[in-house]
Amino acid sequence: MTDSPLDPPPLGDAPPPSEAPANGGRRGRRKRGQATAQSAIPQPPFRNHRRSFEPTRLVSDDELESIHQASLQVLSDTGIDVLLPEARQMLADAGCSITDERVRFDPEMVADYIASAPSDFVIEARNPNHNLSIGGDNVVFGSVASPPNVSDTAGGRRTGNHHDFKNLVRLTQHLSAIQTNGGYPVEPSDLHASVRHLHAIDDIVTLTDKALNAYSLGADRNRDALEIIRLAHGLAEDEVDEHTIVHSVINVSSPLRLDLPMCTGIVEYSSRNQCIIVTPFTLAGAMAPVTVAGALVLQNAEALAGLTLTQVVRRGAPVMYGGFTSNVDMKSGSPAFGTPEYMKSAMIGGQLARRYGIPFRSSNVNAANAVDAQAAYESVFSLWGAIMGGANLVFHGAGWLEGGLRASFEKMVLDTDLINMVAEFLTPLVTDEDALAIKAIDEVGPGGHFFGVQHTQDRYRNAFFAPMISDWRNFESWEEAGSPTADQKATELVPTLLAEYEQPPLPDDRRAAIDEFVARRVAEGGVETDF
């Protein structure tokens, strides 16, 4: 494998706990847009976001109820295939009707179990300062997850590999706007599938101290991931069920099928009180009806089935309602994202999640093949649908390109700027006497300007959002600087951000325990694969 030009300088060993910076490895909180001696690129501090306004209601209560009732009819009459015998038996014991692999749900039984899901909970990070509050008016942004390919301007598009995987994880840690690892930011395909999860989760808990996602791709992988994360947190085995330390996305194989790995993930993680994000993959016109309303009925039916199973496994286990409904390009069959249909689906998905009192997950996605205007405006549409739809977790928040087939270093930086803009938008408006500025207005009076007044001088450094990408100079100054464009600026920032990265400290005893476990499981051959 040829190393990318983005490889950072050698990182060296993390400082021992006694020498670690305060606040779990962070260098203290910065004011908005303020750089530090370690950072040449201004970033806001890591922060938790809250929505200070009501989410958008795109349909009426009656219209929402019609989607809900239609979903229950699908679950009752058509049902859903559940491929794991253990899960089918649990659902049968809870009151479902089973015919071969087909499971049909009684509406009252669904309502009973859905009501037991928590409306809010905390996902704990290795660094407590990075804990995530999920639900209510909280908003969390995660990194891109799962693309098979990766790209940067210097190296072009290439198959996902371990080297780029680690650099994207480093960016996830260093970019303060990203609050949680979404999973593998790119698939490290040069690691054999039997041991890939061991090395990947090891990297994530070592290179970051933020909350993380682990894939549900079989019971052994679930258990291995949870064990590595447990060791990184310093928890005893009997303490795990008291701490939600991992989230895992369960994709329903639309239409109407919960496959073996997904069912297994629910059984393994819900039984241990870990967070399951049930997310049907419903593309209108392909795996879902061509109408947005019909696609939402299918999404909701599949989500309710998966959510019900989590509560059958363990009442009160933390869950999220995932919405991912979009449409396909009917000319080519390719998925389309950031579309008006996607925005509608995201907003109505949020309404449905709030109807059930369950936190809502949406995504920042696009179908662009380059970090260009299309990538930017489709991402803005996706973010707008997520934020106004009441999303509590925005998955694939930074780095997604090519309809999810590629992780992009430059797109991760661009998306970080978008997220920081959204975060600033979420910040409540201050309307105290000082902010209303009556005295400053009186001081300037008619025909004056506010540049020189003390009210401005006291605030100008941090008065407004400071972007990493946007260039606000006038044309002449911009032209003299070489006429830089947004994609060029993102390209320039990537190596600087990687060079700034600081590996968070991990206590020696935890590091040793992880090393021992990973080495043993690798020596055992990891998990069985068919290749």
C-alpha positions as CSV (number, residue, x, y, z in Angstrom):
1,M,0.0,0.0,0.0
2,T,1.3,3.4,-0.9
3,D,1.0,6.0,1.8
4,S,-1.1,9.0,1.1
5,P,0.5,12.5,1.1
6,L,-1.9,13.1,4.0
7,D,0.2,11.0,6.4
8,P,0.8,13.1,9.6
9,P,4.2,13.2,11.2
10,P,5.0,10.5,13.8
11,L,2.7,11.0,16.8
12,G,4.9,9.6,19.5
13,D,3.6,8.0,22.6
14,A,0.6,9.5,24.5
15,P,1.6,11.2,27.7
16,P,1.1,9.1,30.9
17,P,-2.0,10.0,32.9
18,S,0.1,12.2,35.3
19,E,1.3,14.3,32.5
20,A,-2.0,14.4,30.5
21,P,-3.7,17.7,29.9
22,A,-6.6,18.6,32.1
23,N,-10.1,17.6,31.2
24,G,-9.2,14.2,29.9
25,G,-6.6,15.3,27.4
26,R,-8.1,18.5,26.1
27,R,-6.3,21.8,26.3
28,G,-9.1,23.7,27.9
29,R,-12.0,25.5,26.3
30,R,-11.5,28.2,23.7
31,K,-13.6,31.1,22.8
32,R,-15.4,30.8,19.5
33,G,-13.1,31.0,16.5
34,Q,-10.0,31.3,18.7
35,A,-6.8,29.4,17.8
36,T,-4.3,28.0,20.4
37,A,-0.6,27.5,20.4
38,Q,-1.3,23.9,19.3
39,S,-3.9,24.9,16.6
40,A,-3.3,27.2,13.7
41,I,-6.8,26.7,12.5
42,P,-9.5,28.4,14.6
43,Q,-12.2,26.0,15.8
44,P,-15.0,26.4,18.3
45,P,-14.6,24.2,21.4
46,F,-16.3,20.8,21.6
47,R,-19.8,21.6,22.8
48,N,-23.2,20.0,23.2
49,H,-26.0,21.5,21.1
50,R,-29.6,22.1,21.9
51,R,-32.4,23.1,19.6
52,S,-34.0,26.2,21.1
53,F,-37.0,26.2,18.7
54,E,-39.8,23.7,17.8
55,P,-39.0,21.3,15.0
56,T,-41.0,21.7,11.7
57,R,-44.3,19.9,11.5
58,L,-44.6,19.1,7.8
59,V,-47.9,17.2,8.0
60,S,-50.9,17.6,10.3
61,D,-51.6,15.3,13.2
62,D,-54.3,13.6,11.2
63,E,-51.9,13.0,8.3
64,L,-49.3,11.7,10.6
65,E,-51.8,9.4,12.2
66,S,-52.7,8.0,8.8
67,I,-49.0,7.0,8.2
68,H,-48.9,5.4,11.7
69,Q,-52.1,3.4,11.2
70,A,-51.0,2.3,7.7
71,S,-47.7,1.1,9.2
72,L,-49.5,-0.9,11.8
73,Q,-51.6,-2.5,9.1
74,V,-48.5,-3.5,7.2
75,L,-47.1,-5.1,10.3
76,S,-50.3,-6.9,11.1
77,D,-51.4,-8.0,7.7
78,T,-48.1,-8.4,5.6
79,G,-45.6,-8.7,8.4
80,I,-41.9,-8.7,8.2
81,D,-39.4,-11.5,7.7
82,V,-37.2,-12.1,10.8
83,L,-34.3,-14.4,9.9
84,L,-32.9,-15.2,13.3
85,P,-34.8,-18.1,15.0
86,E,-33.9,-16.8,18.5
87,A,-35.5,-13.4,17.7
88,R,-38.6,-15.0,16.1
89,Q,-39.1,-17.1,19.3
90,M,-38.8,-14.0,21.5
91,L,-41.3,-12.2,19.4
92,A,-43.7,-15.2,19.4
93,D,-43.4,-15.3,23.2
94,A,-44.3,-11.6,23.3
95,G,-47.5,-12.1,21.2
96,C,-46.5,-12.0,17.6
97,S,-47.9,-14.5,15.0
98,I,-45.2,-16.5,13.2
99,T,-45.5,-18.3,9.9
100,D,-42.1,-19.8,8.8
101,E,-39.8,-16.7,8.9
102,R,-42.7,-14.2,8.6
103,V,-43.6,-12.3,11.8
104,R,-46.9,-10.4,12.1
105,F,-47.3,-7.9,14.9
106,D,-50.4,-7.1,17.0
107,P,-50.8,-3.3,17.1
108,E,-51.5,-3.2,20.8
109,M,-48.4,-5.3,21.5
110,V,-46.3,-2.8,19.4
111,A,-47.7,0.2,21.3
112,D,-47.0,-1.5,24.7
113,Y,-43.3,-2.2,23.9
114,I,-42.6,1.0,22.1
115,A,-43.9,2.9,25.2
116,S,-41.1,1.3,27.2
117,A,-38.3,2.8,25.1
118,P,-36.5,5.7,26.9
119,S,-37.1,9.2,25.5
120,D,-33.6,10.3,26.5
121,F,-30.3,8.8,27.7
122,V,-26.6,9.3,27.7
123,I,-24.0,7.6,25.6
124,E,-20.7,7.6,27.5
125,A,-17.4,8.4,25.8
126,R,-14.0,7.4,27.1
127,N,-13.5,11.1,27.9
128,P,-16.5,12.1,30.1
129,N,-16.3,15.6,28.6
130,H,-17.4,14.0,25.3
131,N,-20.4,12.2,26.7
132,L,-23.5,12.5,24.4
133,S,-26.9,13.5,25.7
134,I,-29.5,11.9,23.3
135,G,-33.1,12.9,23.1
136,G,-35.2,15.9,23.9
137,D,-33.8,19.0,22.2
138,N,-30.2,17.7,22.0
139,V,-28.4,17.6,18.7
140,V,-25.3,15.5,18.1
141,F,-23.2,15.3,14.9
142,G,-21.2,12.2,13.9
143,S,-18.6,11.4,11.3
144,V,-19.0,9.6,8.0
145,A,-19.3,5.8,8.2
146,S,-18.9,2.7,6.0
147,P,-17.8,3.9,2.5
148,P,-15.8,1.3,0.6
149,N,-13.7,4.0,-1.1
150,V,-11.8,7.1,0.0
151,S,-10.3,10.2,-1.7
152,D,-8.3,13.3,-1.4
153,T,-7.1,15.8,-4.0
154,A,-3.5,14.5,-4.0
155,G,-4.2,10.8,-4.1
156,G,-7.5,10.7,-5.9
157,R,-10.2,8.0,-5.4
158,R,-9.0,4.7,-4.1
159,T,-10.1,1.6,-2.2
160,G,-10.5,2.1,1.5
161,N,-7.4,1.1,3.5
162,H,-6.0,1.0,7.0
163,H,-3.8,4.0,6.5
164,D,-6.6,6.4,5.4
165,F,-8.9,4.8,8.0
166,K,-6.6,6.0,10.8
167,N,-6.1,9.5,9.3
168,L,-9.9,9.9,9.1
169,V,-10.2,8.8,12.7
170,R,-7.6,11.4,13.6
171,L,-9.6,14.1,11.9
172,T,-12.7,12.9,13.7
173,Q,-10.9,13.5,17.0
174,H,-9.3,16.8,16.1
175,L,-12.4,18.4,14.5
176,S,-14.4,19.7,17.4
177,A,-17.6,19.8,15.5
178,I,-17.7,16.0,15.2
179,Q,-19.0,14.7,18.5
180,T,-19.0,11.0,17.8
181,N,-17.4,8.4,15.6
182,G,-19.9,7.1,13.2
183,G,-18.2,3.7,12.7
184,Y,-15.4,3.0,10.3
185,P,-14.9,6.3,8.4
186,V,-13.8,4.2,5.5
187,E,-13.6,0.4,5.2
188,P,-10.0,-0.7,5.9
189,S,-10.2,-3.3,3.2
190,D,-6.5,-4.3,3.4
191,L,-7.2,-5.8,6.9
192,H,-8.7,-9.3,6.6
193,A,-12.4,-9.5,7.4
194,S,-11.8,-12.0,10.2
195,V,-9.8,-9.6,12.3
196,R,-10.7,-6.2,10.8
197,H,-13.1,-5.3,13.6
198,L,-10.4,-6.0,16.2
199,H,-7.9,-3.6,14.7
200,A,-10.5,-1.0,13.7
201,I,-12.1,-0.7,17.2
202,D,-8.6,-0.8,18.7
203,D,-7.6,2.2,16.5
204,I,-10.8,4.1,17.3
205,V,-10.5,3.8,21.1
206,T,-6.8,4.6,21.0
207,L,-6.8,7.5,18.5
208,T,-10.0,9.2,19.8
209,D,-11.7,9.6,23.2
210,K,-15.1,10.3,21.7
211,A,-18.2,8.1,21.7
212,L,-18.3,5.5,19.0
213,N,-20.4,3.2,16.9
214,A,-19.7,-0.5,16.4
215,Y,-21.1,-2.5,13.5
216,S,-23.5,-5.4,14.1
217,L,-22.1,-8.0,11.8
218,G,-22.4,-11.1,13.9
219,A,-22.4,-12.0,17.6
220,D,-18.7,-12.5,17.9
221,R,-17.9,-9.1,16.4
222,N,-20.5,-7.5,18.7
223,R,-18.9,-9.1,21.7
224,D,-15.3,-8.3,20.7
225,A,-16.2,-4.7,20.1
226,L,-18.0,-4.3,23.4
227,E,-15.1,-5.9,25.2
228,I,-12.5,-3.6,23.7
229,I,-14.7,-0.6,24.5
230,R,-15.2,-1.9,28.0
231,L,-11.5,-2.1,28.5
232,A,-10.9,1.4,27.1
233,H,-13.5,2.7,29.6
234,G,-11.9,0.8,32.5
235,L,-15.2,-0.9,33.4
236,A,-15.6,-4.3,35.1
237,E,-17.6,-6.9,33.2
238,D,-20.5,-6.6,35.6
239,E,-20.6,-2.8,35.2
240,V,-21.2,-2.8,31.4
241,D,-25.0,-3.1,31.6
242,E,-25.1,0.1,33.8
243,H,-23.3,2.2,31.2
244,T,-24.3,2.8,27.5
245,I,-20.9,3.0,25.9
246,V,-21.6,2.1,22.3
247,H,-24.2,2.8,19.6
248,S,-24.9,0.5,16.7
249,V,-27.0,1.0,13.5
250,I,-29.4,-1.7,12.5
251,N,-30.4,-1.4,8.9
252,V,-33.6,-3.2,7.9
253,S,-33.1,-4.8,4.5
254,S,-36.0,-3.1,2.8
255,P,-38.5,-4.1,2.0
256,L,-39.6,-5.9,5.2
257,R,-36.6,-8.1,6.2
258,L,-34.5,-8.2,9.4
259,D,-31.5,-10.3,8.4
260,L,-29.3,-12.5,10.7
261,P,-26.5,-10.0,11.5
262,M,-29.0,-7.2,12.2
263,C,-31.2,-9.3,14.4
264,T,-28.1,-10.6,16.2
265,G,-26.9,-7.1,16.8
266,I,-30.2,-6.2,18.5
267,V,-30.2,-9.3,20.7
268,E,-26.5,-8.8,21.7
269,Y,-26.5,-5.0,22.3
270,S,-30.0,-4.4,23.6
271,S,-29.5,-7.2,26.1
272,R,-26.5,-5.3,27.4
273,N,-28.3,-1.9,27.6
274,Q,-26.3,-0.6,24.6
275,C,-27.9,1.9,22.1
276,I,-29.5,0.5,18.9
277,I,-30.4,2.8,16.1
278,V,-33.0,1.1,13.9
279,T,-32.7,2.6,10.4
280,P,-34.6,1.2,7.5
281,F,-32.9,1.8,4.1
282,T,-35.9,2.9,2.1
283,L,-35.3,4.4,-1.3
284,A,-38.5,5.5,-2.9
285,G,-38.9,3.8,-6.3
286,A,-36.5,0.9,-5.6
287,M,-36.8,-0.7,-2.2
288,A,-39.8,1.3,-1.2
289,P,-43.0,2.6,-2.9
290,V,-42.4,5.5,-5.4
291,T,-44.5,7.9,-3.4
292,V,-43.0,9.7,-0.4
293,A,-46.0,8.8,1.7
294,G,-45.8,5.1,0.8
295,A,-42.0,5.0,1.4
296,L,-42.6,6.6,4.9
297,V,-45.3,3.9,5.7
298,L,-42.7,1.2,4.9
299,Q,-39.9,3.0,6.8
300,N,-42.2,3.4,9.8
301,A,-43.4,-0.2,9.8
302,E,-39.8,-1.5,9.6
303,A,-38.6,0.9,12.3
304,L,-41.5,-0.1,14.6
305,A,-40.7,-3.8,14.1
306,G,-37.0,-3.3,14.9
307,L,-37.7,-1.0,17.9
308,T,-40.2,-3.5,19.2
309,L,-37.7,-6.3,19.1
310,T,-35.2,-4.2,21.1
311,Q,-37.8,-3.8,23.9
312,V,-38.8,-7.4,23.8
313,V,-35.1,-8.3,24.3
314,R,-34.8,-5.8,27.2
315,R,-37.5,-3.3,28.2
316,G,-36.0,0.2,28.6
317,A,-33.0,-0.5,26.4
318,P,-31.8,2.7,24.7
319,V,-32.9,3.1,21.1
320,M,-33.2,5.6,18.3
321,Y,-35.6,5.9,15.4
322,G,-33.5,6.2,12.3
323,G,-34.9,7.9,9.1
324,F,-33.0,7.4,5.9
325,T,-35.8,7.6,3.3
326,S,-34.8,9.2,0.0
327,N,-35.5,8.5,-3.7
328,V,-33.6,7.1,-6.6
329,D,-32.8,8.7,-9.9
330,M,-35.5,7.1,-12.1
331,K,-33.3,7.5,-15.2
332,S,-30.4,5.5,-13.8
333,G,-31.6,3.8,-10.6
334,S,-28.9,5.4,-8.6
335,P,-29.7,6.7,-5.1
336,A,-30.3,10.5,-4.8
337,F,-29.7,12.4,-1.5
338,G,-30.2,15.9,-0.4
339,T,-33.3,16.0,-2.5
340,P,-36.7,17.8,-1.7
341,E,-38.1,14.3,-1.1
342,Y,-35.3,13.5,1.4
343,M,-36.0,16.7,3.3
344,K,-39.7,15.9,3.5
345,S,-38.9,12.4,4.7
346,A,-36.5,13.6,7.3
347,M,-39.0,16.1,8.7
348,I,-41.9,13.6,8.8
349,G,-39.6,11.0,10.2
350,G,-38.9,13.3,13.1
351,Q,-42.6,13.8,13.6
352,L,-43.1,10.1,13.8
353,A,-40.2,9.7,16.3
354,R,-41.6,12.4,18.5
355,R,-45.0,10.7,18.3
356,Y,-43.5,7.6,19.9
357,G,-41.3,9.6,22.3
358,I,-38.1,8.1,20.8
359,P,-34.9,10.0,19.8
360,F,-34.5,10.6,16.1
361,R,-31.5,9.9,13.9
362,S,-31.1,11.5,10.4
363,S,-28.1,12.1,8.1
364,N,-26.0,14.6,6.2
365,V,-25.8,13.0,2.8
366,N,-25.4,13.8,-0.9
367,A,-25.0,12.1,-4.2
368,A,-22.2,14.3,-5.6
369,N,-19.1,12.7,-7.2
370,A,-16.8,15.6,-6.3
371,V,-16.4,18.2,-3.6
372,D,-18.3,20.8,-5.6
373,A,-21.4,23.0,-5.5
374,Q,-23.6,19.9,-5.7
375,A,-22.0,18.3,-2.7
376,A,-22.4,21.5,-0.8
377,Y,-26.0,22.3,-1.6
378,E,-27.2,18.8,-1.2
379,S,-25.5,18.6,2.2
380,V,-27.1,21.9,3.2
381,F,-30.6,20.5,2.2
382,S,-29.9,17.3,4.1
383,L,-28.7,19.2,7.2
384,W,-31.7,21.5,7.0
385,G,-34.1,18.5,6.8
386,A,-32.4,16.9,9.8
387,I,-32.2,20.0,12.0
388,M,-35.7,21.3,11.2
389,G,-37.0,17.7,11.5
390,G,-35.8,17.5,15.1
391,A,-32.9,15.1,14.6
392,N,-31.1,14.2,17.8
393,L,-28.2,12.5,16.0
394,V,-27.0,13.5,12.5
395,F,-25.2,10.5,11.2
396,H,-22.6,10.8,8.4
397,G,-22.3,14.4,9.5
398,A,-18.9,15.0,7.9
399,G,-17.1,13.3,5.0
400,W,-19.8,11.6,3.0
401,L,-19.5,11.7,-0.8
402,E,-20.7,9.8,-3.9
403,G,-23.9,8.6,-2.3
404,G,-22.0,6.9,0.5
405,L,-19.6,5.1,-1.7
406,R,-16.7,7.4,-0.8
407,A,-15.2,9.1,2.2
408,S,-13.5,12.4,1.3
409,F,-10.9,14.2,3.4
410,E,-11.8,17.6,1.9
411,K,-15.6,16.9,2.3
412,M,-15.0,16.2,6.0
413,V,-13.4,19.7,6.4
414,L,-16.2,21.3,4.3
415,D,-18.9,19.6,6.3
416,T,-17.2,20.7,9.6
417,D,-17.7,24.3,8.5
418,L,-21.4,23.5,7.7
419,I,-21.9,21.9,11.1
420,N,-20.3,24.8,12.9
421,M,-22.6,27.1,11.0
422,V,-25.6,25.0,12.0
423,A,-24.3,24.9,15.6
424,E,-24.1,28.7,15.6
425,F,-27.6,28.9,14.2
426,L,-28.8,26.6,17.1
427,T,-27.2,29.0,19.7
428,P,-30.1,30.9,21.3
429,L,-30.3,34.6,20.6
430,V,-29.4,36.8,23.6
431,T,-31.8,39.7,24.2
432,D,-30.6,41.2,27.5
433,E,-30.1,44.9,27.8
434,D,-26.5,44.8,26.7
435,A,-27.3,42.8,23.6
436,L,-30.2,45.1,22.6
437,A,-27.6,47.9,22.4
438,I,-29.9,50.8,23.0
439,K,-27.0,52.9,24.4
440,A,-24.8,52.2,21.4
441,I,-27.6,53.1,19.0
442,D,-28.1,56.4,20.8
443,E,-24.3,57.0,20.8
444,V,-24.0,56.6,17.0
445,G,-27.3,58.3,16.1
446,P,-28.5,59.0,12.5
447,G,-26.0,58.6,9.7
448,G,-23.1,57.2,11.8
449,H,-21.4,53.8,11.9
450,F,-20.8,51.3,14.7
451,F,-17.2,50.3,13.9
452,G,-15.6,52.5,16.5
453,V,-18.0,52.5,19.4
454,Q,-17.0,50.7,22.6
455,H,-19.9,48.3,22.3
456,T,-18.4,47.0,19.0
457,Q,-14.8,47.2,20.2
458,D,-15.6,45.0,23.2
459,R,-17.2,42.3,21.1
460,Y,-15.7,42.3,17.6
461,R,-13.3,39.4,18.0
462,N,-16.0,36.9,18.8
463,A,-19.2,38.6,17.6
464,F,-19.8,36.4,14.6
465,F,-19.3,32.9,13.3
466,A,-15.7,32.5,12.0
467,P,-15.6,30.0,9.1
468,M,-12.7,27.8,8.2
469,I,-13.6,27.7,4.5
470,S,-15.6,30.7,3.5
471,D,-13.7,33.6,2.1
472,W,-15.3,37.0,2.9
473,R,-12.6,39.3,1.4
474,N,-13.6,41.7,-1.4
475,F,-12.9,40.7,-4.9
476,E,-9.6,42.6,-5.2
477,S,-8.1,41.1,-2.1
478,W,-9.4,37.7,-3.0
479,E,-7.9,38.0,-6.5
480,E,-4.5,39.1,-5.1
481,A,-4.5,36.1,-2.9
482,G,-4.7,33.8,-6.0
483,S,-8.5,33.6,-6.3
484,P,-8.8,30.5,-3.9
485,T,-12.0,28.5,-4.1
486,A,-13.7,26.5,-1.3
487,D,-12.5,23.2,-2.5
488,Q,-8.9,24.5,-2.7
489,K,-9.1,25.9,0.8
490,A,-10.4,22.5,2.1
491,T,-7.5,20.8,0.3
492,E,-5.0,23.1,2.0
493,L,-6.5,22.6,5.5
494,V,-6.5,18.8,5.5
495,P,-2.7,18.2,6.1
496,T,-2.5,21.1,8.5
497,L,-5.4,19.6,10.6
498,L,-3.7,16.2,10.6
499,A,-0.4,17.8,11.7
500,E,-2.2,19.5,14.6
501,Y,-3.8,16.3,15.8
502,E,-2.9,15.2,19.3
503,Q,-3.5,11.7,20.4
504,P,-5.6,11.6,23.6
505,P,-4.0,9.9,26.6
506,L,-5.0,6.4,27.5
507,P,-4.0,4.9,30.9
508,D,-1.2,2.3,30.6
509,D,-3.2,-0.5,32.3
510,R,-6.1,0.0,29.9
511,R,-3.8,0.1,26.9
512,A,-2.1,-3.1,28.0
513,A,-5.5,-4.9,28.6
514,I,-6.6,-3.9,25.1
515,D,-3.4,-5.1,23.5
516,E,-3.6,-8.4,25.3
517,F,-7.2,-9.0,24.2
518,V,-6.7,-8.0,20.6
519,A,-3.5,-10.1,20.3
520,R,-5.3,-13.1,21.7
521,R,-8.3,-12.8,19.5
522,V,-6.1,-12.3,16.4
523,A,-4.1,-15.3,17.3
524,E,-7.4,-17.3,17.6
525,G,-8.2,-16.2,14.0
526,G,-10.9,-13.6,14.9
527,V,-14.2,-14.6,13.4
528,E,-15.1,-17.0,10.7
529,T,-15.5,-15.7,7.2
530,D,-16.4,-17.2,3.9
531,F,-13.1,-16.1,2.2
